[in-house]
Amino acid sequence: MKMDGGVLGSNYCKSTMLTAVVFLISSSISIIGQLGPHPRMLPTELLLIINSSELGMKIRTDISSVFDVSTDFGLLTDNDLDMVVVGDDDENEYNRLPPSPPLAVLHPTSPSDIASLVRSSYESARSFSIAPRGHGHSIWGQASAPDGVVVEMRALAQTGTRIRVVDGGDGDEDDVSSCYVDAGGEQLWVDILHEALKYKLAPKSWTDYLHLTVGGTLSNAGISGQAFRHGPQISNVLELDVITGKGVTVTCSPDLNSDLFHGVLGGLGQFGIITRARIPLHHAPQWVRWVRLIYTDFEDFTRDQEYLISLVDSNTRGFDYVEGSLFVGQSPINSWRSSFFSSVDLDRINTLATGDGLYFIEGSMYYDDDRTFDMDKDLELLLRDLRFEPGFIFTNDVSYLGFLERVHGGERNLRSKGLWDVPHPWLNIFVPKSRISDFDMGVFKGILNHHESMGPILIFPLNATKWDERTSAVIPEGDEIFYSVALLRSAINKDWKQLDDENKQVLHFCEQQGIRIKQYLPHYRTRFDWIKHFGSKWKVFLERKTKYDPKRILSPGQKIFNLLTKDGYDAIL
């Protein structure tokens, strides 16, 4: 019998309900007690859902299911020393659960299943937390729900393709104004790309790694080397379907329920679960001229990047994609992100290496078969004004698909060597342009100099005007240009704590020097830090939480609103 909101129907007799609850509690203890040193019990409200509704058939509490959603790409937790070993292999440091893992996992077959779960929690006298999990690419357990329920969003992808491309141009490549894709929040961007390419279309803005879910990146921002031109992915959304913290499904857009629309974009999952997004499409190029330029001087490196992104609104043909990176210490130049340089190229590049490191600008121009000659001329003109090391320009021509999937090739290579599933103590921050030279001296030439680690260090500028200030995402205030700095390091030597300590040193340096950075994919341990992070947006952020998720059910792994006093009120408002 299907139940509404997790409340038992009036035709259920008390004895049947009591028997069911006692049975489930007894059986659940035997399972959930294996997760840690202290047996934990499912809340009665959740037990009733499992026992008395069709939805309960899709909720799992077994140790394997819980373990699968209790770790993420970062393989880190705030209480790492308190991690609980699962199974007999206590030598495997990654075979562990956090001290407060989720109690259950929902494998939905439709968005209505998710809405029913959230509504059940909201209508219960004792709510339980719920967190949507996409591809598990968070770093510090942000997609977890300690003592709650994780929604395995990817389960929706197994029920059929929830990607629909609308070619409003009726095949006219020059008319893409009405072209878009409707995609489920659980869908991977790489699958959207493949489907859109069937129509010679593609979204404009990407992330470097495409095996991420739509809902996941839109809950943060979604940035890559195209963002200087088109803005982040959250600036390229036409419409959303969102399940609020009350279990209500709302369709929203810039003109319809716009407060929820802008709140959810970059909202870290605090106001709703994205189950559908409408993304505008444009003509997909056939080819990419992929360029890398080598620099030994940081000022030349940043000047050229800023010049390149300044061309976005000019008549001069510039790059369609711009990212910079840094090589310090003994970090491998040909990192996991892609294979680009030949062994001969690498030997030449190594001759330039100094104690201060090398800088790379990675750019690309898109083109079709009939525009190759024009692209060659445009590239030649563009390079004339740049200050890279003479003779140190490297190019490859690859397919558009191959370029966008460049990181996935590196992933496959690392997986084959057992180097992918290791801790990733990443740090992503936005640095104001006016302080990037200070950051270089204190961090790149200071804290990180001569340190050996695997993984790229990215540094590239973005235009603040391409970000919609109405969204929940935050960027440094004051400068029209800011830099995305990403320390994407992998702890292949079991040195993640050392790397994380360096991250803390970086943040401390910025604090001491008054560099007003903003964390991207933020991770804070106190409410004070969250208030500082959101700055002038905090008041609206808090109001939206009260409006759309008043019981604070959604995405507790972000640790924004679950820092409460013993009376249940905010310690800091």
N, C-alpha and C positions, 0 to 999 in steps of 0.2 A: 504493500500500500504506500503510495507516495504521500509524504508529509509536507506541510507548508511551513517554511521558516523554522524547521527543527522542532516544532511543538507537536506533541502527540494529539491525535484526533480524539474526539470525545468518546468514540466507540471502543477505545482501548481501555480495558479494565485495569485497575490498579495492580492486581496480582500478576498479570501478564507483564506489565511494565517493570515491576519490581524484579521479577524473575529474570527478565532480559538484562536489566542493568547489572544485577549481581553476577550473572553469568559472564557478561562482557568485561566487567571489572576484574573478575578472577582470571579470565583468559588473557586480558590485556597486561596484567601485572607480570605474567610469566614471560611475555614478549618484551614489554617495555623495560622491565627490570634489568634486561641484559645490556641496556645502553649505558649504564653507569653504576657506580657503587651503591646508589640509593634507588630502590624501585620508585617509579613514577606512575601516577595514575591518570588516565584520560579523564578530562572533566566530564561531568554527567551530561552536559549539553551536547558535547561531541559524541558521546556514547549513544545517546538517543538518536542522533542523526545516522550513525553507522548502522544501528539496529532496525530503524523504523522507516527508512526511506530508500527510494531507488538510488539516491545520491550516495548512500552508504556503501553500495556495491563498488563504488569507484574510489573509495578511501582506503588506503593501505597503512597498516601500522607495523608491518614486519620489519625486522632489523635491516634487511637488505635495502628495502625501499627508503627507510629513514636515513641510512648511511649515504645512499646515492645523492641525497639533497642536502646533506650536512657539511659537505665540503664544496669548494669552488675552485676556480682557476688559481686563485692566490695561494690556496692551501695554508692559510694563516687564520688565526683568531686572536682576539685581544687577550684571551686566557690560554695561550698555547701551552703553558706549563701544566695546565690542569686538564689537558686533553685526555680522553678515555680511550684506551686501546680496545679495539674490536677484534674478537677472534683470538687465535693462539699465536699469531705472528707479532709479538711485541717488539721485534727488532725493526719492523717496518714503521718508520716514523710518520708515514702518510696514511696508515691504516688506523686512523683514530677519529673519534667523534668529539665535538666540543662538549663541555660539561652540561650544557642545556640545549640538546638538539631538539628538532621538531618532534612532536608527538605523532604526527600522521602526515600522509601525502595524498593529495587529491589528483587523480588522473582524469581530467574532464574530457567528455566527448563533445561538448558544445559550450559556448559561453554561458548558456543558461545554468549549467552546472556550477560555474564559478559564482554567478549571481546568487544562486540558492545557498551556497555555502556562506558567502558574506552576509546575506540577509539573515541566515540562521544565527550567526554569531551576533549580529547587531540586535536582533530581537530577543536574544537570550539574556537572562538576568545576570549571567556571568559570561562576558564575551571572551572569546579566544582569538589570538592574533593569527593573521593570514598574510602570507607573502607570495607573490607570483615569482616563479623562477623560469628564466628563459633558457639560455645555453650555459648558465653557470659561469659566466666570465667575470664575475665580481672578484674582488681581492680580499676583503675582510668580512665575508659572510653577510654582505648587505642584502642578499636575496634569501636569507634564512628567517625562520620564525621560531625562536626558542620557545619551547613548550606550547607551540601552536601548530598550524597546518601550513605546509608549503603546497602551492598549486603548481604542478608540473605542467607548465604551459605548452611544452613541446608535444604533450599527449594529443593536443588538438590537431597537430599536423598529421597525425596517424589516422585521422578520421576522414581524410580527403583533402584535396588541394583548396586552400582558402586564399587563393591569389587570383584576382580577376583584372585583366588589363583591358582598358577602354581606349580604343584608338579613335578619338574624336575627330582626327584629321582625315578619316576615311582613306588612309593610305597615302595622303599627301605629306611628304617628308618636311615640307616647309610650313605646314600648319599643325603645330603640336599644342596649341593653346588649350585644347579640350582633351588632351591625352592624360590619363592618370591610371594608377593601379590601386585597387582595394586589396589590402593584405591583412591577414589576421595578425594580431600582436605577437603570436607565437612563431610566425614565419621568419626564416633566416633571410638576410639581405641577399645572400648569394642565390637563393632560389627565386627571389623577386627579379634579380638581374637576368637569370636564365629565361624566365618567362617573358620578361619585357623585351629581351633581344629577339624573340620570335617575331616581334612587330617592328624591329629595328629601333626600339625605344629603350630608354634607361632613365632612372632617377639622376638628378644633378649632383647631389651631395652624398658623400660616402664616408665610411670609416675605413681605416687601413685594412682591417680584418673583417671580412664579410660574413663569417660564420657566427653572427650575432643576431639576436631577435629584434624585430621591429619595436616591440614594446620596451625592450631593454635599452636600446640606444636613445629612443625618444624620451625616456624617463630621465636621461642625463643631458645629452645635447647631440652627440654624434658628429665628430670632427675628423677631418683629414685634410690633405693638401688642396682640396677643392673649396674648402670653407671660406677662404679669403675672397673668392669670387661669388659663390652662391649662398654663403652663410652655412651654419651647421644644419644638420638634418632637421632640427626642430624649427628651422626657418623655412622648411620646405614641406609643409603639411597642410592639406586642404580641409580635412575633416577627421574626426575620431569617434569611435564608440568606446565609452568608458563605463566601467562598473564602479560606482562610488562605494565608500565605506558603509553605506546603508543598504547595499545590495541592489541598488537601482541602476539600470542600464540607461545611459544618456548619450545621445548623439550630439556632438558639439563641433563648432567651427569658429572662425573669426567673427562670424555674424550670428551664430546660434549658440546659446549657452557659452558665450565667449570667455567668461571668467573661469569656468572649469577647463575649457580648451587650453587657455594660456597657462593655467595653474599646473595641469598635468604635464605639459611639455617642460622637461627639465625639473619636474617636481619630485624626483627620487621615489616615485611610487607612493607618495603620501596622501594623495587625494583620490586615486582611483586606479583600476587595472585596465590597461589599454587592450581591447580585444579586436579592434580594427582600426587601420589607418589608411587614409586616402592620400597618396603621394603623387605629385605632378611628375610627368615624364617629358623628356625632350629627345631629340634625335640622337641615337647612339652612333658615335663614330666607328669606323672600321679599325683604325690603326692608331697607335700612340708612338710618337718619337720620344723616347725616354732618355733623359739627359742627366748626367752627373758632373758637377763642377767642383774642383778641389781648391780649398783656401787654406792659407796658413795664418792669416790675420783676421781676428774676430771682427774688427770694425768694418773691413771690406765685406766680410761674410754677411753681417747684418744689414749694411747699407744696400747691398745688392738684393737681398731678400725684400727689403722694404720698397725698393724701386720696382721690383717685379710685381708686387701686389698692388702697387699704386696704379698700374696700367689697366686695372679692371674696368674703369669707366672712361678710358681714353680710346683714341682711334688707332693706337699702336698695338699690333698683335703681340700679346704676351703669352706666358705659359698658362695652361688650363689647370695646372696642379703645381704647387710649390711646397716643398718641405725641406728643412735643413736637419743635419745631424752632426754629431760630434764624436770624434774618436779620441779617447784618452787612455793613457796607460797601455796595457796589453790587450785591450778589448779587440776582438776580431773585427777588422774592417768589413769583411764580407759576412755580415751578421745574419741571424736567422730570418730577418725580414725578407730577404730575397737573395738570389744569386745574380750578380750583375757583372762583376769584374772577372777577367781572366787571371790566371796565375801570373802572367807577364805584367798585366796591369797592376796587380797587387805589389809586385816587386818594385815597380816604378813609384807607386804611391808611398811605399815604405821609405823611400829615399828622402821624402819630404818630412817625415815624422820628426817632431821635436818634443821637448819636454812639455810644451803647452798643448800638444795635440793638434789634430787636423779637423777642418770643418768641411762639410759637404753640402752643396745645394743640389737637391733632386728636383728637376722640373720635367714637365711633359707638355707636348703639344698634340692635340687630337687632330686627325685628318682622315679623309676618305681617299679611295684610289684616284679619283679625278682631281685631287687637290695636293698631290705630293709635291709638285714643283713649287706651288705657292708657299707651302709649309717650309720647304728648304730655304727659300728666300727670306721668309719671316724669321726663321731661326737665326740665320746669318746676321740679319740686322739687329736682332735682339742681343746677341752675344757681344756685339761690338762695344757696348757700353758697360760691360761687366768686368770685374777686377779679379777674376779667378787666376790661379797660377798658370802662366803660359804653357800651352801644350797639355794641360791636365783637364781635358774635356773628354768625356766618354759617352757614347750614345748607343742605344739599341732600339730597333723597331720591333714592336710586339703588337699583338692583337689587343683590342680594347678589353676583352675578357681576360686575357693573360695578364695585362697590367693590373687590373682591379683585383685579381686573385694572386698577386705576387707574394703576399705573406703566407698564404695557405701552402705554397710550395715549401717554404721554410719550415712550416709546422710539420709537414710530412717527413721532412729530413730529420728534424729533432725527435719526432716520435720513433723513428726507426733506430735512433741511438739511445732511446730511453731518457732524453733530456727535456721532454715537454712537460711531463707531470712532475714538476718540481716546484718548490715555493717561488712565488713571484711577488716580492715586496716592492711593488711599483709605486711611484710617486708621480702624479700629474698635477701641474700647477700652471696658472696663467700669471705672467709677469708683465708689468707695465713697460712699454717701450722706453720710457724715460729712465728706467733703472736697469735695463738689460746689461749694460756694460759693467755696472756694479755687481750684478749677479754673476757675470762671467768671471770677474776677478775673485770673488769670494767663494764661488761654488766650483766652476769648471777648472779654474786655475788654483783653487785652494782645496776645498773639502774632497773633491773627486779626483784631483790630479794624481796620476800614477797608480790609481787603484785598478786592480785587475778584476774584471767581472764580465759575464756574458750577457748580451742584450743591448739593443740600441739606446742611445740617448738622442732624443729628437728635440729640435728647437726651431720653430717656424712662426712667422708673424701672421696675425689675423686682423681683419678690419672690423672694428667694433660696430660700425654702422650696419653690418650685415646680420647683427643679432637683434632680435625683437625684445625690447626691454620689458614687454608685458609678460613674457614667460617667466618661469621660476628660476631659470638658469642665471647664474651670477658671473660677471666678468669684472676685471679691474675698472674702477671709475677714473675718469679724467683724461686718459689717453685715447686717441682715436685708433691707435694700433697697440696691440698687446701680443706677447709671445706665448705660445703653448710650449711648455717644457715638460718632456716626459722622460723619466728615468725608468726605462722598461727592462729592468735587470732580472736575471734568473739566478737563483741560488743553487747552482749545480754542484757546489762544494759544501753544501749544508751550512752555508754562511749567511742565511737569510737574516739572522739577528744583527749581524754586522752591517749588512746592507740597510736594514731598517733603521739602525742607529745613525747611519749616514743621512738617511732621509730626514730624521729628526734634527740632525745638525743643520741641514739645509733650511728647514722651516725655522729653526731657532735663529740662524743667521739673518734670514729675511725679517724676522720680528725685531731683532736687535738693530738692524740697519734701517728700519722703517720702510722696507720694500713691501708695499701693500699688494701682496699676491692674493690670488683666489685659488683654492684647490678645485681641480676638476676630478670627478669621481671622488668626492670628498669623504674623508674619514676622520671623525672627531670623537672624543671620549667624554666631553662635557657639553651641557646645554649652552654655557657661556660661549664656547667656541662656535657653536652653530649659530647663535645670534650674531656674533661677530662676522661669521661667514656670509650670512644673508644681508647684513647691513641694513640699508634702507628698505629692503624687500621683506624683512622679517615680520613686520606688522601684518602685511597682506598675506604672507605665508601662514602665519598663525590663524588669521581669520578664515582662510580657505580650509585649513585643517578642521577647525571647529564646524564649518559649514558642511563639508563633504565627508568627513570621517570623524564625527564627534566622539566616538568611543575609542578612537585611536587603535583601530584594528589592523590597519594595513601597513605592511613593510616595516616591522619593528627592527629588522636587522640594521637599518640606517642609524638607529639610536638617536633619533631627534626628539621624539615625543614620549619615549618610555622611560624617561628619567623623572620619576615621580616621588613625592614624599610618602610617608606611611599613610597619610590621609587620602592619597589618591590625587592630590593637586600638584601642579607644576612647582618644582623647586625654584625655578627661575622663569618668569613670564616675560 
